[in-house]
Amino acid sequence: MLQSELFGKTLRESPKDEVAKNADLLIRGGFVAKEIAGIYSFLPLGLRVLNKIGNIIRHELNETLAAQEILMPALHPIENYEKTGRDKIDVLFHTELASGGRLVLGQSHEEIVVPLARRFVSSYRDLPLGLYQIQTKFRNELRAKSGLLRGREFIMKDLYSFHADEKDFEKYYEQAKIAYKNIFAKVGLGDRTYLTFASGGTFSKYSHEFQTLTDAGEDTIYLCEKCEIGINNEIIGEQKKCPQCGAAKEKLAQKKAIEVGNIFPLKTRFSDAFGLSYTDEEGKKHPVIMGCYGLGLGRVMGAIVEVHNDKNGIIWPESVAPYKVHLIELRTKNLELSDDPVPGVAGKLYNDLLAKGVEVLYDDRGDKTAGEKFADADLIGIPWRVVVSEKTLSQRMVELKARNSGNVILVPAQNIYQRITNP
């Protein structure tokens, strides 16, 4: 991608109405644009990151859980919520059809996925089943804050599983923990994200969250370093100890964290509401047991930024970075463009890397100084920076620097691909 043609610009000043670091850096870096509190547009750079997070999620759910991706509507009939008793929850956005039918915007999809499953699930042979989607959700938050960490409109992966019995559900639930662990490892949050015990509400003693440690977190958890699990502040009062090893609350480390995902049993609450059942081998009917597994893509993106940054900007993990290489040309002063060798060498390197399948953002802008280009590169946070200038060409080299390192080395242009693929 030529940076001169990239939609979106970097900003030198922080937005006045944003206090969260993730929102500040993502807006200044040209990844998102704020529309109103809790609602953001994703610009080309931000959408590339979001899509990479989504593809990592898809791979894990497909491979580890054999789940199938679908896409359900955002508009839901209010009658479905009346059947489950959730028509009065305070975060629902309400609207209506011109003909008078009442609708809500989906804040989750139990009221849609269960009637959908009822059309196709009738026998034990149809189970187990995992259905997921990556789709926009709407929640009328009283106070949307913390940038992408708490929004009124956001993109979420929600997975719903359907089972014949508790044993099958528990097996799937444990596999879901593994899938989530793999996802957070691949997006660069694995060493700071902990499976955390939370209240199971009316469904079970516990549900589970995945909490990423950061001072920017809205949640407080108690971390058992021996078991490497957390306990949410909401249940620690009753528990007063680690649910795995029994360590007392006083021995647990209190930490701030961001909830980036959750998994919990639904039992038969929604199956009962919509009459979702299956027939066993003997012809007897049973309600379908369900589980629900949520993961906010924007939350993950915001958490990555909160964890991976320095005073100059974002430091994207390579797996989710918008591009792998930020190629910068520094044109020679006092030379006409046609006489300057820098654009020719930079352009050839750009095309060579593209031909090898490397994603490159090429800063070909002629109206920016070297300092401005370097500042933008640090702010945007692409893993590798390659600089072509009169100085480097005088040594028949180009400059290579990793975003997470202060070391700058000179490398022959033909060796760049090898250096960035085998650092």
WOGI-V68498 format. One record per backbone hydrogen bond with DSSP energy under -1.0 kcal/mol. NH is the residue of the N-H (numbers start at 1). CO is the residue of the C=O. E is the energy in kcal/mol with one decimal. If there is no record, write none. Layout:
# WOGI-V68498
nh:NH co:CO e:E
nh:NH co:CO e:E
This chain:
# WOGI-V68498
nh:3 co:362 e:-3.3
nh:5 co:2 e:-1.5
nh:11 co:28 e:-2.2
nh:18 co:15 e:-1.0
nh:24 co:20 e:-2.3
nh:25 co:21 e:-2.7
nh:26 co:22 e:-2.3
nh:27 co:23 e:-2.3
nh:28 co:24 e:-2.5
nh:29 co:25 e:-2.1
nh:30 co:27 e:-1.3
nh:31 co:26 e:-2.8
nh:32 co:26 e:-1.4
nh:33 co:41 e:-2.3
nh:35 co:39 e:-2.6
nh:36 co:39 e:-1.1
nh:39 co:36 e:-2.5
nh:41 co:33 e:-3.2
nh:43 co:31 e:-2.2
nh:47 co:43 e:-3.0
nh:48 co:44 e:-1.8
nh:49 co:45 e:-1.6
nh:50 co:46 e:-2.6
nh:51 co:47 e:-2.7
nh:52 co:48 e:-1.8
nh:53 co:49 e:-2.2
nh:54 co:50 e:-2.4
nh:55 co:51 e:-2.3
nh:56 co:52 e:-1.9
nh:57 co:53 e:-2.1
nh:58 co:54 e:-2.7
nh:59 co:55 e:-2.3
nh:60 co:56 e:-2.0
nh:61 co:57 e:-2.6
nh:62 co:58 e:-2.7
nh:63 co:59 e:-2.5
nh:64 co:60 e:-2.7
nh:67 co:61 e:-2.2
nh:68 co:130 e:-2.6
nh:70 co:132 e:-3.1
nh:76 co:104 e:-2.9
nh:78 co:102 e:-1.9
nh:80 co:77 e:-1.2
nh:82 co:78 e:-1.9
nh:83 co:79 e:-1.6
nh:86 co:81 e:-2.2
nh:89 co:86 e:-1.1
nh:92 co:89 e:-1.3
nh:95 co:103 e:-2.7
nh:97 co:101 e:-3.3
nh:100 co:97 e:-1.5
nh:103 co:95 e:-2.9
nh:104 co:76 e:-2.4
nh:105 co:93 e:-2.2
nh:106 co:74 e:-3.0
nh:112 co:109 e:-1.1
nh:113 co:109 e:-3.2
nh:114 co:110 e:-1.8
nh:116 co:112 e:-1.8
nh:117 co:113 e:-2.7
nh:118 co:114 e:-2.2
nh:120 co:117 e:-1.4
nh:121 co:117 e:-2.7
nh:124 co:279 e:-1.9
nh:126 co:123 e:-1.9
nh:127 co:124 e:-1.3
nh:129 co:162 e:-1.9
nh:131 co:160 e:-2.6
nh:132 co:68 e:-2.4
nh:133 co:158 e:-1.6
nh:135 co:156 e:-2.5
nh:137 co:154 e:-3.5
nh:138 co:106 e:-2.2
nh:139 co:152 e:-2.4
nh:140 co:91 e:-3.3
nh:141 co:139 e:-2.3
nh:149 co:146 e:-2.0
nh:152 co:38 e:-1.9
nh:153 co:38 e:-1.6
nh:154 co:137 e:-2.1
nh:156 co:135 e:-2.8
nh:157 co:295 e:-3.4
nh:158 co:133 e:-1.8
nh:159 co:293 e:-2.5
nh:160 co:131 e:-3.1
nh:161 co:291 e:-2.4
nh:162 co:129 e:-2.7
nh:163 co:289 e:-2.8
nh:169 co:165 e:-2.0
nh:170 co:166 e:-3.1
nh:171 co:167 e:-1.8
nh:172 co:168 e:-2.0
nh:173 co:169 e:-2.9
nh:174 co:170 e:-2.0
nh:175 co:171 e:-1.6
nh:176 co:172 e:-2.3
nh:177 co:173 e:-1.6
nh:178 co:174 e:-1.4
nh:179 co:175 e:-2.5
nh:180 co:176 e:-2.6
nh:181 co:177 e:-2.3
nh:182 co:178 e:-2.4
nh:183 co:179 e:-2.2
nh:184 co:180 e:-2.6
nh:185 co:181 e:-1.8
nh:186 co:182 e:-2.3
nh:187 co:183 e:-1.7
nh:189 co:184 e:-2.8
nh:190 co:184 e:-1.0
nh:192 co:189 e:-1.6
nh:194 co:211 e:-2.8
nh:196 co:209 e:-3.3
nh:197 co:230 e:-3.1
nh:198 co:207 e:-2.5
nh:200 co:205 e:-1.4
nh:203 co:200 e:-1.8
nh:207 co:198 e:-2.3
nh:208 co:263 e:-2.6
nh:209 co:196 e:-2.9
nh:210 co:261 e:-2.8
nh:211 co:194 e:-2.3
nh:212 co:258 e:-3.1
nh:213 co:192 e:-2.9
nh:214 co:256 e:-1.7
nh:217 co:214 e:-1.9
nh:219 co:257 e:-2.4
nh:221 co:255 e:-2.6
nh:222 co:231 e:-2.4
nh:223 co:253 e:-3.4
nh:224 co:229 e:-3.0
nh:228 co:224 e:-2.1
nh:229 co:224 e:-1.2
nh:230 co:195 e:-2.7
nh:231 co:222 e:-1.6
nh:232 co:197 e:-3.1
nh:233 co:220 e:-2.0
nh:235 co:232 e:-1.6
nh:236 co:232 e:-1.3
nh:239 co:235 e:-2.5
nh:240 co:236 e:-2.6
nh:242 co:247 e:-2.6
nh:246 co:242 e:-1.6
nh:249 co:240 e:-1.9
nh:251 co:248 e:-2.0
nh:252 co:249 e:-1.7
nh:253 co:223 e:-2.4
nh:255 co:221 e:-2.9
nh:257 co:219 e:-2.3
nh:258 co:212 e:-2.6
nh:260 co:210 e:-2.9
nh:262 co:294 e:-2.3
nh:263 co:208 e:-3.0
nh:264 co:292 e:-2.7
nh:266 co:290 e:-2.5
nh:267 co:290 e:-1.1
nh:269 co:266 e:-1.9
nh:272 co:268 e:-3.1
nh:273 co:269 e:-1.5
nh:274 co:270 e:-1.5
nh:276 co:271 e:-2.5
nh:278 co:286 e:-2.5
nh:279 co:122 e:-2.0
nh:280 co:284 e:-3.0
nh:283 co:280 e:-2.0
nh:286 co:278 e:-2.3
nh:288 co:276 e:-1.8
nh:289 co:163 e:-2.5
nh:290 co:267 e:-2.5
nh:291 co:161 e:-1.7
nh:292 co:264 e:-2.6
nh:293 co:159 e:-2.4
nh:294 co:262 e:-2.6
nh:295 co:157 e:-1.8
nh:297 co:155 e:-1.4
nh:298 co:155 e:-1.0
nh:300 co:296 e:-2.3
nh:301 co:297 e:-2.5
nh:302 co:298 e:-2.9
nh:303 co:299 e:-2.8
nh:304 co:300 e:-2.6
nh:305 co:301 e:-1.8
nh:306 co:302 e:-2.3
nh:307 co:303 e:-2.0
nh:308 co:304 e:-3.2
nh:310 co:313 e:-2.4
nh:314 co:379 e:-1.8
nh:315 co:308 e:-2.2
nh:316 co:381 e:-1.8
nh:320 co:317 e:-1.5
nh:321 co:317 e:-1.1
nh:324 co:359 e:-1.4
nh:325 co:359 e:-2.1
nh:326 co:384 e:-3.4
nh:327 co:361 e:-2.2
nh:328 co:386 e:-3.5
nh:329 co:363 e:-1.8
nh:330 co:388 e:-2.8
nh:335 co:332 e:-1.1
nh:339 co:336 e:-1.1
nh:345 co:341 e:-2.1
nh:346 co:342 e:-2.9
nh:347 co:343 e:-2.8
nh:348 co:344 e:-2.1
nh:349 co:345 e:-2.4
nh:350 co:346 e:-2.5
nh:351 co:347 e:-2.3
nh:352 co:348 e:-2.5
nh:353 co:349 e:-2.5
nh:354 co:350 e:-2.2
nh:355 co:351 e:-2.2
nh:356 co:352 e:-1.0
nh:357 co:354 e:-1.8
nh:358 co:353 e:-2.6
nh:361 co:325 e:-2.7
nh:362 co:1 e:-3.2
nh:363 co:327 e:-3.6
nh:364 co:362 e:-1.6
nh:373 co:369 e:-2.3
nh:374 co:370 e:-2.6
nh:375 co:371 e:-2.3
nh:376 co:372 e:-2.3
nh:377 co:373 e:-2.3
nh:378 co:374 e:-2.3
nh:379 co:375 e:-2.2
nh:380 co:376 e:-2.8
nh:381 co:377 e:-2.2
nh:384 co:324 e:-1.5
nh:385 co:401 e:-3.2
nh:386 co:326 e:-2.4
nh:387 co:399 e:-2.3
nh:388 co:328 e:-2.8
nh:393 co:389 e:-2.5
nh:394 co:390 e:-1.6
nh:395 co:392 e:-1.2
nh:396 co:393 e:-1.6
nh:397 co:392 e:-2.6
nh:398 co:411 e:-2.5
nh:399 co:387 e:-2.7
nh:400 co:409 e:-3.0
nh:401 co:385 e:-2.1
nh:403 co:383 e:-3.1
nh:405 co:402 e:-1.8
nh:409 co:400 e:-2.5
nh:411 co:398 e:-2.9
nh:415 co:412 e:-2.3
nh:416 co:413 e:-1.3
nh:419 co:415 e:-2.2
nh:420 co:416 e:-2.3
nh:421 co:417 e:-1.4
nh:422 co:418 e:-1.8
